[in-house]
């Protein structure tokens, strides 16, 4: 586990910050090892680790299912959540400042979680998503309450074009008074995809304006696709 902490420290966070400001997403390649990915996938069968299972079709979210972890989180997930957050908080603060939103995020994740709990948001939000052939996830945003962190991550646990085909990660930018832009990404097994939870600032001739973004997963054509989602705020329910 100390290896993951060192990998996070060694990441080129200046480059990640520039990518987030420019695109609203960035990738840390190969943060999680194959064995760690397989361990997380195998944990999907242990119901006691999870507080809730969601079958997407019942709610018209797509086709597949996902499970929210209980507290305490598995050590790997807790480490990733705790040690990546301090590098993302300055990005989030700069976004809110550019858009004149009167919110400032603490640099320590434990302090931010305390704020969530004080707001009644006490349920863990990290989750594992599982898709089989034909599975997909409709475009959405992961907010879960009034207090939210505007950046989240997905860790790919399966290898594209080997464990599954299709199943690309999709982002859409809803640009004001213009057509929406679609972005299609194919992170590899063990990669960490960082992306905006619901918007990013974009600079225009009169200052910064808000570009809303949603994310989803395209249809899996063959195989099984697993991914770990890490949201930094907690949920009401």
N, C-alpha and C positions, 0 to 999 in steps of 0.2 A: 504493500500500500504506500510506503514511502516513495516508491518509484513513481507513482502517479503524481504525488505532490511535487516531486522534482520536475517531472515533465511539464506540469502546469507552470511552475516558476520559470522554466527554460523556454516557454512559448514566447514568440515574438509578439508581445502585446501591443506594441506600437503599430505593427502591421494590422493586427486584428482590429484595433481601434479605428484605423483609417478605413478598413473595409466596412466596418459597421456604419461609420458616418456616410460613406459613399453609397453603399449598396443595401444596408439593413441586414446583412448576413455575412458570416465568415466561417472558415473551417479550421479546426485544429486536427491535423492528420494523425491517425494511429495513436491516440492517447490511451486507449484501452486495448489490452492484449487479446489475442484469440481465446485463450483459456478463460480470461475474465468475462468475455462476451458469452462464452458457452455456459459458464456458471450462472450468469444472470438469466439466460434463456431457460436453463434447467430449473431455476427457482420458480418459474411460472406455474409449476404444478403444485407448489406448496401453498395451499389456500390460507394458512394461518399468517402468512407474511402480508396479506392484503386486507384492506378495509372495505373494498368495494370492487365488484366486477361489472363492467358495462358492455352489453351486447349492442353494438352500434345500430343494427337494423331496427331494433325496437324503438329507437329514438330518431330514426332517419338521419343518423350521423354518417352512415356508410355501411360497409360490410366487413366485419371483423369484430374483435373485442379487445378491451384493455382492462388492466387491473391497477388500482391505486394502492400503493404501499401503506401499511400502518407505520406509526412511530413505535419504537425507534427504527430508523431506516437502516438497511444493510450498510456496512462500513464503507464500501466503495462508493455508494451513492452519496452518503453523508460527506465523505471527503471531497468528492467532485463538487457537490453543491456548495460546501463551505469555502473551498479554496479558489474556485473560479469566480464566485460572486464579487470579491473585492476588486477584481480587474474590470468588471462590468459596471459597477456602481458609478464610477466617474463618467462613463459613457452615458448612462441613464440620466445622470444629473445635468450633463451638458445638453442633452436633448430637451429635457424639461425646461431648462433655462432659456434655450433658443426659442421655445414655443411659449414662453411666459407662463408656464404652469407652476404654481406655487407649491411645489413638493420637492423635498430633498431626501435622498436615500442615504442612510448610514453606510460607512465602508465595511462594517462588520456584519456578517450575515445573521449572527445570533441576535444582534440588536434589532435588525429588521424583522426577524421572526417574532420577537417580543412585541413589536408594534402590530403585527398581524394578529397575534393572540389577544392583545388589548382591544382590537377592533372586532373580536368575535370570530376571527378566521383561525381555527385551531386544527384543521384536518390536513394531513399530509397530501401533497399534490404530485410528487414523483410517481411515474406510472410506466408499466411495460405494455406495449401495443403489439398485437399479434394479428397478422393477416395471412389467409390462405389464398388459393387461386380464386380470382374474381374479387378479392378484397380491395377496399379503397376507403378513404376518409374524406368527407366533404370539407370544403373550405370553412375555416372557423378561427376563433381567437380564444386563448385560454386565460380568462380573467378571474373568475371564481369569487370575486368580492369587490368592494369599493377600493380597497388597498391592493394594488398590484405592482409588480415589477415589470418594466416594459421590455425586458429581454429574457429569453429562455434558451434551452439547449435540447438537442436530440442526439443521442449516441446510437449509431447504427450497430446492431448486434448480429446481423446477417450480411453475407457478401453478395452484392448485386451481380447478376449474370452468372452466379454460381449456385447460391441457395435459392434465388428467385429471379424472375425477370419481370419487367414492368416495375410498378411500385415506386416510381420516382417521387421525390419530395417536391412539392409545388408551392411557390409563393406567388401571391398576386399583389401588385401595387395599384391602389385605386387613386389615380391622380385627379385632383379637382378639375372639372370642366374638360376632361379628356378621357380617352378610352383607357381601360385598365391594361396593365402590363403583366404578363405571366413569366415566371422564372422557374426553370426546371433543373433540379440538382440531383446528383447521384453520389452521395457520400458512401465511402467504403466501410467495411466492417472495422469497428474500433475508432472511426472518425467521430469527432464532436462537431456538430453543426450548431453554430450560434446564430440566433435570428431574433428579430423584433417580435414581441408578443402581439402588438396591435397597431403601431405606427412608428414613423421616423420623421425627423424634420428634413425638409428640402429647402435649399436656398433659392429664392426668387429675386426679382428685381426690386421688390419692396420689403425684403427681409425673408425670414424663414416662414414656411407654411407646412402644414401637417399632411403627410401622405399615409393614408391608412393601408394596412397590409393584413392579409389573411394567409393561412397555410393549410395544406392538406396533403393527401397521398393519392397518386394516380392508381389505376387498376393494376393489381398484380395478375400477370398472365400465366405464370407457372411458379410452383414452389411455395415456400413459407418465408415471410418477412417479419422479423422481430426488431423492435426499436425501444430504447429507453428514453422517456421524456422527463426532463428535469425542469420544473417550474420553481422559481425562487420564492414566490409568496405562497401562503397557505390558503385553505378554502373554508368558506362558510359551511358547505355541505358536500 
